[in-house]
Amino acid sequence: MKRFAWMEAASLDAAMAAAADGAVPKAGGIDLLDLMKEGLLAPRRIVNIRALPECSGIREDDAGALRIGAAATLAEVASHPLVGARYRALARAAAGSASPQIRNVATIGGNLLQRPRCWYFRSAHHHCARKGGATCFAFSGENQYHAVFGHEGCAIVHPSTPATALVALDAKIEIADAAGRRIVALEDFFVLPGRDITRESTLAEGQIVTAIVLPKPAAGSRSAHQRQGQMDSFDWPIADVAVALELEPGGTCRRAAIVLGSAAPTPWRAGRAEAVLAGKRIDEEVARAAAHAALDGAQPLSHNAYKVPVLESLVRRAVLEANRGG
């Protein structure tokens, strides 16, 4: 690890100016430290944004939307009463991420922005396509934890479990830069490799993520999150699924969102499965049909075909759980 200068940001403007000059923003710093130890990042200066009021807290606005500061920890998100009551999928996803020690330090903003956990990307000995090389080594190598969708030139899976739930819940992300603040759909914030193989998001130099905004749930809204690990541990899941439903008073599904995690380079929207649920009363048969549709078009690699039935099972379980109300 190389020497670097440390800066405590006195204001959001000061932090953005430092970031525009090449400084790396830091809140929890979990992935930042990993990247520095692995030689993937060698910042000249780090700017600490942990204490900025614009990035802190979890609060409801006048319209009933929930604003989660980017520096809120995963533990704070998981335990917040409004998150648990209104956005169950997010509470479950945050509570199941990493270990208790890491959840008390890692921030929700940093979790969304962490770099891929692919061992070829993290290896100093592999100049892969995401690092500007010519090859994604996962296609012909060890790919048992890699993508089954959207792997155009790069087979990473998105490393954030809360992102799966947030996309299903129609979350937006607030980004600050010298021009002010703007809010974009989180689903549009993430970047597939076919668009830019070297990036995971649209965040540019000089920009800082300040918050995640969740809309006020519509009447009849319910959500669920299911994950499957290789073992009962604090490691990243091999597959996870978030489902958000809007149900009519009689139980008919008015709207559904189904998002697959650990399945693609971004949280993967299962539009065909959502269409199966729309306009129907959900039961075991309908949930099973939606789960089957969710994996339509999957393209597993040489060592990860097992992910297809695992994801299908998780979709079915998450749909039924959400329909029951958790």
Backbone hydrogen bonds, N-H to C=O, Kabsch-Sander energy under -0.5 kcal/mol:
donor,donor_aa,acceptor,acceptor_aa,energy
5,A,44,R,-3.0
7,M,46,I,-2.5
9,A,7,M,-0.7
9,A,48,N,-1.8
15,A,11,S,-2.1
16,M,12,L,-2.5
17,A,13,D,-2.3
18,A,14,A,-2.2
19,A,15,A,-2.4
20,A,16,M,-2.5
21,D,17,A,-1.0
22,G,19,A,-1.6
23,A,18,A,-2.6
24,V,45,R,-2.4
26,K,47,V,-2.4
33,L,29,G,-2.2
34,D,30,I,-1.4
35,L,31,D,-2.9
36,M,32,L,-2.1
37,K,33,L,-2.5
38,E,34,D,-2.3
39,G,36,M,-1.0
40,L,35,L,-2.1
41,L,35,L,-1.3
46,I,5,A,-2.6
47,V,24,V,-2.0
48,N,7,M,-3.2
48,N,46,I,-0.5
49,I,26,K,-2.8
49,I,47,V,-0.6
50,R,26,K,-0.6
52,L,49,I,-1.5
55,C,52,L,-1.5
56,S,53,P,-1.2
59,R,67,R,-2.3
61,D,65,A,-2.8
64,G,61,D,-1.8
66,L,214,L,-2.6
67,R,59,R,-3.2
67,R,65,A,-0.6
68,I,66,L,-0.6
68,I,212,I,-3.3
69,G,57,G,-3.4
69,G,67,R,-0.6
70,A,210,T,-2.4
71,A,55,C,-3.1
72,A,69,G,-2.2
74,L,106,A,-2.2
75,A,103,R,-2.4
77,V,73,T,-2.3
78,A,74,L,-2.7
79,S,75,A,-1.8
80,H,76,E,-1.0
80,H,77,V,-0.6
84,G,80,H,-2.4
85,A,81,P,-2.1
86,R,82,L,-2.4
87,Y,82,L,-0.5
87,Y,83,V,-2.2
90,L,87,Y,-0.7
91,A,87,Y,-2.0
92,R,88,R,-2.6
93,A,89,A,-2.4
94,A,90,L,-2.9
95,A,91,A,-2.2
96,G,92,R,-1.6
97,S,94,A,-1.2
103,R,99,S,-2.8
104,N,100,P,-1.4
105,V,102,I,-1.8
106,A,102,I,-3.7
108,I,72,A,-2.7
109,G,70,A,-2.5
110,G,70,A,-0.5
111,N,107,T,-2.2
112,L,108,I,-1.7
113,L,109,G,-1.3
114,Q,110,G,-0.8
114,Q,111,N,-0.6
122,R,118,C,-2.2
123,S,119,W,-0.7
126,H,123,S,-1.1
127,H,125,H,-0.5
128,C,126,H,-1.6
129,A,135,T,-1.7
131,K,128,C,-0.9
132,G,129,A,-1.6
133,G,128,C,-3.1
135,T,127,H,-0.5
137,F,135,T,-0.8
139,F,136,C,-1.2
140,S,137,F,-0.6
141,G,137,F,-0.7
143,N,141,G,-1.0
146,H,143,N,-1.6
147,A,155,A,-2.3
148,V,263,A,-2.6
149,F,263,A,-1.7
152,E,150,G,-1.5
153,G,151,H,-1.3
158,H,264,A,-2.6
161,T,159,P,-0.6
164,T,160,S,-0.6
164,T,161,T,-1.1
165,A,161,T,-1.0
166,L,162,P,-2.8
167,V,163,A,-2.4
168,A,164,T,-1.6
169,L,165,A,-1.7
170,D,167,V,-1.6
171,A,166,L,-2.6
172,K,213,V,-2.7
173,I,184,V,-3.1
174,E,211,A,-3.1
175,I,173,I,-0.5
175,I,182,R,-2.9
176,A,208,I,-2.9
177,D,180,G,-2.5
180,G,177,D,-2.0
182,R,175,I,-2.4
184,V,173,I,-2.2
186,L,171,A,-2.3
188,D,185,A,-0.9
189,F,185,A,-1.0
189,F,186,L,-0.6
190,F,186,L,-1.1
191,V,200,E,-2.0
195,R,192,L,-1.7
196,D,192,L,-1.8
199,R,196,D,-1.1
202,T,189,F,-1.6
207,Q,204,A,-2.0
208,I,176,A,-2.4
210,T,174,E,-2.4
210,T,208,I,-0.5
211,A,174,E,-1.2
212,I,68,I,-2.6
213,V,172,K,-2.9
214,L,66,L,-2.8
221,S,218,A,-1.5
222,R,245,L,-2.3
224,A,243,V,-2.3
226,Q,241,V,-2.7
228,Q,239,A,-2.7
233,S,231,M,-1.9
238,I,228,Q,-2.4
239,A,228,Q,-1.4
240,D,261,G,-1.7
241,V,226,Q,-2.9
242,A,259,V,-2.4
243,V,224,A,-2.6
244,A,257,A,-2.5
245,L,222,R,-3.3
246,E,255,R,-2.5
247,L,220,G,-2.1
248,E,252,T,-3.4
251,G,248,E,-2.3
253,C,280,K,-2.8
254,R,246,E,-2.9
254,R,252,T,-0.7
255,R,246,E,-1.5
257,A,244,A,-2.5
259,V,242,A,-2.6
260,L,268,W,-3.1
261,G,240,D,-3.9
262,S,158,H,-0.5
268,W,260,L,-2.7
269,R,267,P,-0.6
270,A,258,I,-3.0
271,G,269,R,-1.2
274,E,270,A,-2.0
275,A,271,G,-2.0
276,V,272,R,-1.3
277,L,273,A,-1.3
278,A,274,E,-1.5
279,G,253,C,-3.2
280,K,277,L,-2.0
282,I,251,G,-0.6
287,A,283,D,-2.8
288,R,284,E,-2.2
289,A,285,E,-2.1
290,A,286,V,-2.4
291,A,287,A,-2.3
292,H,288,R,-2.1
293,A,289,A,-2.2
294,A,290,A,-2.1
295,L,291,A,-0.8
295,L,292,H,-0.7
296,D,293,A,-1.4
298,A,295,L,-1.9
299,Q,148,V,-3.6
304,N,301,L,-0.7
307,K,304,N,-1.8
308,V,305,A,-1.4
310,V,306,Y,-1.5
311,L,307,K,-3.0
312,E,308,V,-2.3
313,S,309,P,-2.2
314,L,310,V,-2.2
315,V,311,L,-2.6
316,R,312,E,-2.1
317,R,313,S,-2.4
318,A,314,L,-2.7
319,V,315,V,-2.7
320,L,316,R,-2.1
321,E,317,R,-2.4
322,A,318,A,-2.8
323,N,319,V,-2.3
324,R,320,L,-1.7
325,G,321,E,-0.8
325,G,322,A,-0.8
326,G,321,E,-2.7
